[in-house]
């Protein structure tokens, strides 16, 4: 028997997190008058659209019958996190593309009431995109690694952090949000570290992937936080986010499949 979630789902979860985080950056940058911030916002939005586009392709390809995605999308199953996820992904993609059409010809960050509303909707959907995969895994109650509410904030924070890191690589100076400048960054790192350690302790796991995820997502960024190594820090966070998802999916199913 093969595991229901394979390598393609690991890549999808990683890309969805990057898309959510970079879209959140874009929603906070596109209304700013500073040309550098505005440019970073546009680049982040393009990155978000590309990431979710590739992710959706992988997600649909993972299905035995790709047409099932549209069936899931159309069925109003309010109890299914997967059904909600399909709608969130679709709405997020459409709004992200719509926001791009609003800002693609602009050179500075000014926003009408309608554009501000679109940015807030993008922000809300980005947060939803970051959060829903955790609920999908949490519904797998039979799998010990997923049978805890900790999986929801862990997936969400790790995904958003990866998106911030990816956007920082596009910014040219390694700074896109306060998360790379002070308190918010420290909160992210402390929260991620505590969540990973708590999950390791609860499941009594000694997985190498989990250790790598902890080191690259938390330890390396903490060490480099005030050393100006923005590129290395961002790459480490991206590696950690991917390893975290690889651990949760591969080790989570290893006892059953």
N, C-alpha and C positions, 0 to 999 in steps of 0.2 A: 504494500500500500504506500502510495506517495504522499508526502506532506501537502496539505492544502495551500500553504504559502511557500513559494520558492524564491529563487534568486531575484526574479523579476519584481516581486513584491518588496524585497529589501531595497532595490534601487528606486522603486516607486515611492516608498516611504521617505527615503532620503531626498528625492527630488521634490516631493510635496512639501517637506519641511523647508527646503531652500526657497521654493516658490512663495510660501507663506511669509517667511522672514523678509525676503527681498521686497515683496509687495507691501509689507508693513513699513519698510524703509521708504519706499516710493511714496506712500500715502502721506508720510510726514515731511517729505522733501519737495514735492511738486508744487506746493503753495508758497515756498520761500523765495524771497527776492534775490538771495545770494546766488550768483550764476553757478558757482561750484557745487553748491548743494542741489540746485535744480538739475544740473547735468547728472549728478549721482542718482537723483530720483528717477530720471528718464532711463538711465542705464539699468537701474535696479528693476524697473518695471519690465523692460525688455527681457532681462534675465528671468524674472518671474514667469513671464508668458512662455518662454522657451522651456524652462524647467517643468512647468505643469503640463505643457504639450507633450514633452518626452515621457513624463510620468504617466499620462493618460494612455499613450500608445502602449507602454509596458503593461499597464493595468488591464487594458482590453486584450492584449496578446496573451496574458496569463489565463484568461478564461477559456474553458474548453470550447465554448461557442461565443465568439466576440459579440454576437447579437444579444447575449444575456445582459450586457451592460445597459442597453436601452430598455430591456425588460425591467431590470432593477430600478432604473431611473423613473419609469412610468408607474410602477406599482407603489401605491400609497401604504407602505408598511411602516407604521410609526414606531414599531418596536425594534426595528432593525437599524443598527448603526451603519451597516453597509449601504442600505437604501438612502439614509440621510447623507452619507458620505458621497454617494453618486450625485446627489442634487447639489451639495456644497461645491464639489469639484466643478460641475457644469456651470453653476452660477458664478463662481470665482473666475473661471476662465473667460466667460462672456463679459463680466464687469472689467476685468483687467484689460481686455482688448478694447473695450469701450473707452476706458480712461486713456489708453494709449492714443486713440483717435482724437481725443480732446486736446492732448498735450504734444503730439508729435511735431507740430509746426511751431510751437512756442519756444522762445529762447530765454525766458525768465519766468519765475514763479508768481503768477498772479492768478487768482481764482474767483470766478463768479459764484453765486449762490449754488447754481446747479453743479458746477465743478466741485465745490466743497462737499456737496451731498454725495457725489460720485466717489470722492476720496474717502469719505467716512464709510460708505458702503463697502468699498474695497478693503478698508481696514477691518471691518467687522467680519467679512468673508475670509480674510487672511487669518484672523484668529480662529475662526471656525475650521479652516483647513488644517491648521496646526493641531487643533484639539481632537477632531473626530477620529483619527486613526487610533488613538489611545482607547477610545470607547469600543472600537471594533475588536481590538485585542482583548480588552477586558471582558467582552462577552464570551470569550473562550474560557469559561470557568474551570474546565477540566484540566487546563494547563497551568501548573503551579506558578510559572514565571509570569503569567498574565493575570492570575487570579488575585489581583490587588488594585485598589484605586490609584496606587502610586504610578502605575503605568501611564495614566492619563497626563498628569503634569510633566512626567519625565519625557514622554514623546513630544509634547507641546513645546516645552522649554528648549529641548535639544534641537528641535526643528527650527524654531525662531532664531536661536543662537547661530545655527548654521547659515540661515539666510542673512543675518547681520554680517557674518564673517565674509560671505560671498560678495555682498554689496561693498564691504570695506575694500576688497581687492579691486573693485571697479572704480572706487573713489579716487585712487591715486595717492591719497595721503593716509589711508588706513583708518579714517575716522568718518563714520556716517551717523552715529547716534551717541547720546551720552553713555550707552552701554560700552563704548570703547574708550571712555574718558574718566570714569569714576565709579560712583555708587551703584548705578544700575548694572554695570559689568560685574562688580563684586557680588551683587545679589544673584545674578544669573549663575555665576561660578559656584557660589556657596550652595544654592538650591540644587543645581545639577549634581554636585558632589554628594550632598546628603541623600538625594533620591537614589543615586546609583549604589551608594554604600548600603542604604536601607534595603534595597532590593537584593543585593548580594547576601546580606545577613539573613533576610527572611527566607530566601530560597536555598541558603547554604551553598551557593554557587562559587566555584573557583575557576570559572571559564576564562581562558586567555583573552578572548574577545572582549569580555567585560572589563578586564584589567587594562587592556589597551585603550578601551573607550574612556575609562576613568582617567588614565594618564593624559591622553591627548585632548580630551574635552575639558578637563579641569586642572590637572597638575601643571602641564606645560603652559597654558594661558596664565595661571597664577604666577608662575616663575617669571614669565616674560611681560607681565602686566605693565610695569613701569620702565621697561628697558627699550621701548621704541621699536621692537621687532614685530611690527603690525602684520607683515606678510606671513611670517612664520607662524604667528599666533592664529591668524585666520585659517591658514592651511591645516594647522593642528586641530582646530575646532571642527573643520569639515571632515577630516579623517575620523575624529572621535564620534561625530554624529552618524557617520556611515557604520562604523564598528558597533555602535550601540544598537542600531537596528539589526545588523547581522547577528549580534548576540541574542536579541530578543526573539527573532524569527527562527534562527537555526537551532539554538539551544532550547528554546521554548517548546519546540516540536520534537526534539530528538528522542524523548522518552516514549513517544507514541508512534512515530513513523520511521 
